[in-house]
Amino acid sequence: MSDQLPQDYAAPDLPEHDSFELSEATIYHLAPELNFPFTTSFGSYKRRDTVLLALKTTDGLVALGEAPTLPDPAFDSEYVFGVIDVLQRFLLPMVRDQLGGTLTHYDDFWTAFKKIKGHHFAKSSFESAYWQLVMQRLGQPLVGLWGGVQESVPAGFSLGAKTAEEIFQRAAAAVERGFGRIKVKIWPELDVVHVIGTLREKYPDIMLQVDANSAFDPRDPDHQRVLASLDQFELLLIEQPFRHDDIFDHARFQAEHDLRTPITLDESIKTLEDARTAAEIWRMFGISDRLFLNIKPPRVGGYWQSVLIADLALQEHLECWVGGMLDMTPGKWMNIIFASHPACRLPGDHMQPQPYYQQDIATPLPTLNPDSTITVPKTGMGCEIDWGAVEKMTVEKWIVKMR
């Protein structure tokens, strides 16, 4: 990591605000169609179910958060109907019955939510909506509330396809569109060396990285050879090659094989303590400069937990960046705003060469600048919710009275 750390950065404080008196919460199950299949080591998706949570206050404020998990517990143990159940059965009743439907401070609901182990995607939908309420009440942009300092953030293209030829075609489209970084999904059955070698030969100057989504076994000799061979391609990083909840084997493999390409932990980082543990383990092996962190706000419980992890990354001199979960437009903009944190200097998964969805729920969509960046909104959250589109795309919804 560069030694040019922001000398004037001051970690933000949680904001003080007048109480929010919630009147009701609405859970939406949406099933938007993707414009193209998205393929990873654990499956291919043409339709992506998701969960939205709308909070309404007694004085007329409305906010919308997303739990952008998958329809099945493949990426994470959470899934769409699990999120819906946890919101209905536990989180929303906690806010209603323990807090009286009143939000006076972030710590109030987060302390209550800690009693529920895991279920970070469900928690993040509520937390995202909370921040939108704070933004409206205080009249302050999210970027200021979260300590963002960058006026624009670098953007990359995350490429998931079934065959080498599809990968090459989509990579070409991304380069033509102006993306300066390409991330390729890989798995053992893919001819990884051929695919990555071909891309590196064709695009010698592009930032290139791979994402394994936990598909490799650190004790399989063939898997070891494939991963170790990636050093020759001058990759930006290798993302989560091993088990979804592992930290130690990632560090051990990197040290034992003297893998020079940094490893990024994704699925393994669910809490601030996970990030702290990873930093300590890489330090024990003497390879701290080769640990990067992928921060996905929904995976860690929301944006404030993400700020805390990014602050830790600054303290530990770790590179980090913001990953995506095929979030709909409001989530994408919130990720972009969070990515303006000074720790997040690597390209994030913020957009595709064409929109993910045949129809989205907000406008405008993020757009790519000529230098492969996205401009960070200076006001609000970057987009306006189209509530008509939300209702039109809803498969089912549930209304929970909050008082």
C-alpha positions in Angstrom: 0.0 0.0 0.0 1.2 3.5 -0.7 2.5 5.5 2.3 0.4 8.5 1.1 -2.3 8.1 3.8 -4.7 11.0 4.3 -3.2 13.1 7.1 -6.2 15.2 7.8 -8.8 12.4 7.9 -10.9 12.3 11.1 -13.1 9.3 11.7 -16.8 10.5 11.7 -19.0 10.3 14.7 -22.4 8.9 14.8 -24.9 11.7 14.2 -27.2 13.2 16.7 -30.8 13.8 15.5 -34.3 14.2 16.6 -36.2 11.0 17.2 -37.8 9.1 14.4 -41.3 7.8 15.3 -41.9 4.9 12.9 -45.5 4.3 11.9 -45.0 1.2 9.7 -42.5 -0.9 7.9 -43.2 -2.6 4.6 -41.2 -5.6 3.4 -41.2 -6.1 -0.4 -40.2 -9.3 -2.3 -39.1 -8.4 -5.8 -37.9 -10.6 -8.6 -36.3 -8.4 -11.2 -35.0 -10.0 -14.4 -31.3 -9.6 -15.3 -30.3 -8.4 -18.8 -27.8 -11.2 -18.9 -27.1 -14.3 -16.7 -24.6 -13.7 -13.9 -22.4 -16.8 -13.3 -20.2 -17.6 -10.4 -18.7 -20.8 -8.9 -21.9 -21.5 -7.1 -24.5 -21.0 -9.8 -25.9 -18.9 -12.7 -28.8 -16.4 -12.2 -31.0 -14.9 -14.8 -33.6 -13.6 -12.3 -32.4 -12.2 -9.0 -34.9 -12.1 -6.1 -34.3 -9.5 -3.5 -35.8 -7.9 -0.4 -36.6 -4.2 0.1 -37.6 -2.7 3.4 -39.4 0.7 3.5 -39.7 2.6 6.8 -42.3 5.3 7.3 -42.3 7.9 10.1 -45.3 9.6 11.7 -44.2 12.9 10.2 -44.1 11.7 6.6 -40.5 10.6 6.0 -40.0 7.5 3.9 -36.8 5.5 3.3 -35.9 2.3 1.5 -33.2 -0.2 2.3 -32.3 -3.4 0.4 -31.1 -6.8 1.6 -29.4 -7.9 -1.6 -28.9 -11.5 -0.9 -29.7 -14.4 -3.2 -32.7 -16.7 -3.5 -30.6 -19.6 -2.2 -28.0 -19.8 0.6 -25.1 -20.2 -1.8 -23.0 -17.1 -1.3 -24.0 -16.8 2.3 -26.2 -18.6 4.8 -28.8 -15.9 4.3 -31.3 -16.0 1.5 -34.4 -14.1 0.4 -37.1 -15.9 2.5 -34.8 -16.1 5.5 -34.4 -12.3 5.4 -38.1 -11.9 5.2 -38.7 -14.2 8.1 -36.0 -12.6 10.3 -37.4 -9.1 9.6 -40.9 -10.1 10.4 -40.3 -12.4 13.3 -37.4 -10.7 15.1 -35.9 -7.4 13.9 -39.0 -5.3 13.3 -40.7 -6.6 16.5 -37.6 -5.7 18.5 -37.8 -2.1 17.2 -41.5 -1.9 17.9 -41.7 -3.7 21.2 -38.3 -2.8 22.8 -37.8 0.7 21.4 -41.5 1.6 21.0 -41.0 2.2 17.3 -38.8 5.1 18.1 -35.2 5.6 16.8 -33.2 8.1 18.8 -29.7 6.9 17.9 -28.0 4.3 15.8 -26.8 2.5 18.9 -30.4 1.9 20.1 -31.4 -0.5 17.3 -27.9 -1.9 16.7 -27.6 -2.9 20.3 -31.0 -4.6 20.1 -30.0 -6.3 16.8 -26.8 -7.7 18.4 -28.9 -10.2 20.2 -29.6 -11.9 16.9 -26.5 -13.8 15.7 -25.6 -13.2 12.1 -28.4 -12.2 9.6 -26.4 -9.2 8.5 -28.2 -8.8 5.2 -31.5 -8.5 7.1 -30.0 -6.0 9.5 -28.4 -4.0 6.7 -31.8 -3.4 5.0 -33.0 -1.6 8.2 -29.7 0.2 8.7 -29.7 1.5 5.1 -33.2 2.9 5.5 -32.2 4.4 8.8 -29.4 6.4 7.2 -31.7 7.7 4.5 -34.0 9.0 7.3 -31.0 10.7 9.0 -30.0 12.2 5.7 -33.5 13.7 5.2 -33.9 14.9 8.8 -30.5 16.6 9.0 -30.4 17.8 5.4 -26.9 16.4 5.1 -25.6 14.1 2.3 -24.6 10.6 3.1 -21.0 11.2 2.0 -20.5 13.7 4.9 -22.2 11.4 7.4 -19.8 8.6 6.5 -16.6 10.5 6.3 -16.2 10.3 2.5 -13.4 12.4 1.0 -13.0 11.3 -2.6 -14.9 13.3 -5.3 -14.9 10.3 -7.6 -14.2 6.6 -7.1 -12.6 4.1 -9.4 -15.0 1.5 -10.9 -14.5 -2.0 -12.2 -16.4 -4.6 -14.1 -17.3 -7.9 -12.4 -17.5 -10.6 -15.1 -19.3 -13.9 -14.5 -19.8 -16.2 -17.5 -20.0 -19.9 -18.1 -17.4 -20.4 -20.9 -14.0 -18.9 -21.9 -15.5 -17.5 -25.1 -18.2 -15.7 -23.1 -15.6 -14.3 -20.8 -13.6 -12.9 -23.7 -16.6 -11.4 -25.3 -17.8 -9.7 -22.2 -14.3 -8.5 -21.3 -14.0 -6.9 -24.7 -17.3 -5.1 -24.2 -16.1 -3.8 -20.8 -12.8 -2.5 -22.2 -14.6 -0.8 -25.1 -16.9 0.8 -22.6 -13.9 2.3 -20.8 -13.5 0.2 -17.6 -10.0 0.2 -16.2 -10.4 -2.9 -14.1 -11.9 -6.3 -15.0 -12.7 -9.0 -12.4 -13.2 -12.5 -13.6 -15.1 -15.2 -11.7 -13.1 -18.4 -11.7 -13.6 -22.0 -10.5 -11.5 -25.3 -10.7 -13.4 -26.6 -13.8 -12.6 -23.5 -15.8 -9.2 -23.4 -17.6 -8.1 -20.6 -15.4 -4.5 -20.2 -16.7 -5.7 -20.1 -20.3 -8.4 -17.6 -19.7 -6.4 -15.2 -17.5 -3.3 -15.6 -19.7 -5.3 -14.7 -22.8 -6.8 -11.7 -21.1 -3.5 -10.5 -19.9 -1.9 -10.9 -23.3 -4.7 -9.0 -25.0 -5.0 -6.3 -22.3 -1.4 -5.9 -20.9 -2.1 -2.6 -19.1 -5.5 -3.2 -17.6 -6.1 -3.9 -13.9 -7.0 -7.6 -13.8 -8.2 -9.6 -10.8 -10.0 -12.9 -10.2 -12.7 -13.9 -7.8 -13.1 -17.6 -6.8 -16.0 -17.3 -4.4 -14.6 -20.1 -2.2 -14.4 -22.6 -5.0 -10.8 -23.9 -4.3 -9.5 -26.4 -1.8 -6.2 -25.2 -0.1 -5.1 -28.9 0.3 -5.8 -30.0 -3.3 -2.5 -30.1 -5.2 -4.1 -29.3 -8.5 -5.9 -26.3 -7.0 -2.7 -25.2 -5.4 -0.9 -25.2 -8.7 -3.5 -23.2 -10.5 -3.6 -20.5 -7.8 0.2 -20.3 -7.5 0.5 -20.0 -11.2 -1.5 -16.8 -11.2 1.5 -14.8 -9.9 2.8 -14.7 -13.5 0.0 -12.5 -14.7 0.6 -9.5 -12.5 -3.0 -9.5 -11.1 -4.3 -6.8 -8.8 -5.5 -9.5 -6.4 -7.0 -13.0 -5.9 -10.4 -12.9 -4.2 -11.6 -15.5 -1.6 -10.2 -18.7 -3.2 -10.9 -20.9 -0.1 -13.8 -21.7 2.3 -16.4 -18.9 2.9 -15.6 -18.7 6.6 -11.8 -19.3 6.5 -9.2 -16.7 7.4 -6.2 -18.8 8.5 -5.8 -21.1 5.4 -5.8 -18.1 3.1 -2.8 -16.6 5.0 -1.0 -19.9 5.4 -1.3 -20.7 1.6 -0.1 -17.2 0.7 2.9 -17.5 3.0 3.9 -21.1 2.2 3.7 -20.6 -1.5 5.2 -17.1 -1.4 2.2 -15.9 -3.4 3.1 -12.3 -4.3 -0.4 -11.5 -5.6 -2.4 -10.1 -2.7 -5.3 -12.1 -1.5 -8.6 -10.3 -0.8 -11.0 -11.7 1.8 -14.6 -11.3 0.9 -17.1 -13.8 2.4 -14.8 -14.4 5.4 -15.2 -10.8 6.6 -18.6 -10.4 8.3 -17.6 -8.2 11.3 -15.1 -5.7 12.4 -13.6 -8.5 14.6 -13.1 -10.7 11.5 -11.1 -7.9 9.8 -9.0 -7.4 12.9 -8.3 -11.1 13.2 -7.3 -11.2 9.5 -4.9 -8.3 10.0 -3.3 -10.1 13.0 -2.9 -13.4 11.2 -1.3 -11.9 8.1 1.0 -10.0 10.5 2.0 -13.2 12.2 3.0 -14.7 8.8 4.9 -11.5 8.0 2.9 -10.8 4.9 0.7 -7.9 5.9 1.3 -6.1 2.7 -0.5 -8.9 0.8 -3.9 -8.7 2.6 -6.6 -6.7 1.0 -10.2 -6.5 2.2 -13.4 -6.5 0.2 -16.1 -4.6 2.2 -19.7 -5.4 1.2 -21.9 -3.3 3.4 -24.8 -5.7 3.4 -22.5 -8.6 4.3 -21.2 -6.8 7.4 -24.5 -5.5 8.7 -24.6 -2.1 7.0 -22.7 1.1 6.3 -21.6 2.1 9.7 -20.0 -1.2 10.3 -18.3 -0.7 6.9 -17.0 2.6 8.0 -15.5 1.0 11.1 -13.8 -1.7 9.0 -12.5 0.9 6.6 -11.1 2.9 9.5 -9.3 -0.2 10.8 -7.9 -0.7 7.3 -6.4 2.8 7.5 -4.9 2.0 10.9 -3.4 -1.3 9.7 -2.2 0.1 6.3 -4.4 -2.3 4.4 -5.9 -1.8 0.9 -9.7 -2.2 0.7 -12.4 -1.8 -1.8 -16.2 -2.1 -2.1 -17.8 -5.2 -3.6 -21.3 -5.6 -4.9 -24.2 -8.0 -4.6 -26.1 -7.1 -7.8 -27.6 -4.4 -5.7 -30.4 -2.3 -7.2 -29.7 1.3 -8.0 -30.2 2.8 -4.5 -27.8 0.2 -3.0 -25.3 0.9 -5.8 -25.3 4.6 -5.1 -24.9 4.0 -1.4 -22.0 1.7 -2.1 -20.4 4.4 -4.3 -20.8 7.0 -1.6 -19.3 4.7 1.0 -16.4 3.9 -1.4 -15.3 7.6 -1.1 -13.9 6.7 2.3 -10.1 7.3 2.1 -9.3 3.6 2.8 -11.2 2.4 -0.3 -8.8 3.2 -3.1 -9.1 0.2 -5.3 -11.8 -0.1 -8.0 -15.2 -1.3 -6.7 -17.9 -3.4 -8.3 -20.2 -0.5 -9.0 -21.7 -1.1 -12.5 -21.6 -3.2 -15.6 -21.2 -2.3 -19.3 -25.0 -2.4 -19.5 -27.5 -2.2 -16.7 -28.0 -5.3 -14.6 -31.8 -5.2 -14.7 -34.4 -4.9 -17.4 -36.2 -2.5 -15.0 -34.8 -0.8 -11.9 -36.4 1.0 -9.0 -34.6 4.4 -9.1 -33.0 6.9 -11.4 -30.5 7.9 -12.5 -28.2 4.9 -12.8 -24.5 5.4 -12.1 -22.5 6.4 -15.2 -18.8 5.8 -16.0 -16.5 8.8 -16.4 -13.9 8.7 -19.2 -11.2 7.9 -16.6 -13.1 4.8 -15.3 -14.5 6.5 -12.2 -17.9 7.4 -11.0 -18.6 10.9 -9.5 -19.7 10.7 -5.9 -23.0 12.6 -5.2 -22.4 15.7 -3.1 -26.1 15.9 -2.1 -28.5 13.3 -1.0 -27.9 9.7 -2.0 -27.5 10.0 -5.8 -31.0 8.9 -7.0 -34.7 9.1 -6.5 -36.9 6.1 -5.7 -39.5 5.2 -8.3 -42.2 3.9 -5.9 -44.4 3.0 -8.8 -41.7 0.7 -10.2 -41.3 -0.8 -6.7 -45.0 -1.7 -6.6 -45.0 -2.9 -10.2 -42.1 -5.3 -9.6 -43.3 -6.6 -6.2 -44.1 -10.3 -6.0 -45.5 -10.0 -2.4 -45.3 -7.5 0.4 -45.9 -7.5 4.1 -46.9 -4.4 6.2 -45.8 -4.4 9.9 -47.3 -1.7 12.1 -44.6 -0.1 14.3 -46.8 1.3 17.1 
